[in-house]
Amino acid sequence: MHAIHTFQTTPRIVMGNGCLGQIQAEIKRLGGTTVMIVTDPGIVAAGIAGRLEKILSDGGISFSRFDQVSPDPNLDIAASAIDAVRASGAQVVIGIGGGSAIDIAKTAALLADNAGQLNDYFGIDLIPKTGRRTIIVPTTAGTGSEVTPIVILSDEAEKLKKGIVSPYLIPAVALLDPELTIGLPPQVTAATGMDALIHGVEAFTSKNAYPMTDLLACQAIELIARNIRMAFANGQDLAVRGRMLEGSLLAGMAFANAGVTAVHAFAYPIGAEFHIPHGVANSIMLTAVMEFNMLGNLKKFARMAELLGEYTGGLSEREAAMAAVQALRTLAGDLQIPEHLSAFGVREADIPMLAQGVMKVTRLLANNPRVLTQKDAEKIYLSVL
């Protein structure tokens, strides 16, 4: 008997060089006259927020700005942004920046019109009603959050990253302008690009994958694998930047519907406890988790080697699966991403606590192609210490 699948994504996607200039038309199409910009200090310093504000001013659109988003934003920042959206009276919220700014924009837009506390809503389908309309403008080719029904926030009290999952979090518009990613430093390009690639890898190997998500995940893996080294080495190449944004978008569509797996479950505790950037945390955990997971679906892991550009002629299915693991290990090395948790202050004594954190991320472990125990989690963390 065939499973029933529901595919959901952002209903309107605008892509292309310079398309930020069309944002006033998108706001007016949504019926908005007043907007709130949600971003971070880096986007302000880079002049990107100023470019957006000039476009809005020229179009006669009134706006206010919340620019206090930090990396791995916590509940206090989210609450402040919610209050700012409520006070502004904005009909449309624009999230511009990386994953943190986007997630805070989505959270603030939704919860500005829903009563209760943030902690009431961590989980799946707990939001009572829709919120303000959102236009999401990513400045990294990384999170894919412009097409997902998910936000991730750091609960500093529990030292965990927690998710809110609701169809009401899906943005009204995703606007992808490669020109906004040109100034991204190589290290950020590498970390965010690996995050996007991992979204594709995990969506493809998730137990909840199905043909439509596989199609998107495979295209995303190929696009990112073929372009991420060039984006890292020559960030001024606009065509490469555009392909990276497209790959991130497709990976976002894939994992929004198939789910991510244990790599993210391992990344959340170390990100929350040791403030390791999300893309770096995922990259450190990637190959160790893949090597553990591949026995759960050798066929797909073997196919992934081909998507990553590896020649698999004459290899057994298991050998090809291992070639995929090695290809990703080589890629992370080329991108100069740290390999070991100890570089961030993680000690062997921390491993049991971190493994307990992994086991709490049941939403993601349910998608994992291989059953994982706490002892397995401890061994995997130790292997990358």
Sequence and secondary structure as in RCSB ss.txt:
>XXXX:A:sequence
MHAIHTFQTTPRIVMGNGCLGQIQAEIKRLGGTTVMIVTDPGIVAAGIAGRLEKILSDGGISFSRFDQVSPDPNL
DIAASAIDAVRASGAQVVIGIGGGSAIDIAKTAALLADNAGQLNDYFGIDLIPKTGRRTIIVPTTAGTGSEVTPI
VILSDEAEKLKKGIVSPYLIPAVALLDPELTIGLPPQVTAATGMDALIHGVEAFTSKNAYPMTDLLACQAIELIA
RNIRMAFANGQDLAVRGRMLEGSLLAGMAFANAGVTAVHAFAYPIGAEFHIPHGVANSIMLTAVMEFNMLGNLKK
FARMAELLGEYTGGLSEREAAMAAVQALRTLAGDLQIPEHLSAFGVREADIPMLAQGVMKVTRLLANNPRVLTQK
DAEKIYLSVL
>XXXX:A:secstr
          SEEEESTTGGGGHHHHHHHTT SEEEEE  HHHHHTTHHHHHHHHHHHTT EEEEE    SS BH
HHHHHHHHHHHHHT SEEEEEESHHHHHHHHHHHHHTTS S GGGS EES   S  SEEEEEESSSS  GGG SE
EEEEETTTTEEEEEE GGGS SEEEE GGGGTT  HHHHHHHHHHHHHHHHHHHHSTT  HHHHHHHHHHHHHHH
HHHHHHHH TT HHHHHHHHHHHHHHHHHHHHH   HHHHHHHHHHHHH   HHHHHHHHHHHHHHHHGGG HHH
HHHHHHHTT   TT  HHHHHHHHHHHHHHHHHHTT    GGGGT  GGGHHHHHHHHHH HHHHTT SS   HH
HHHHHHHHT 
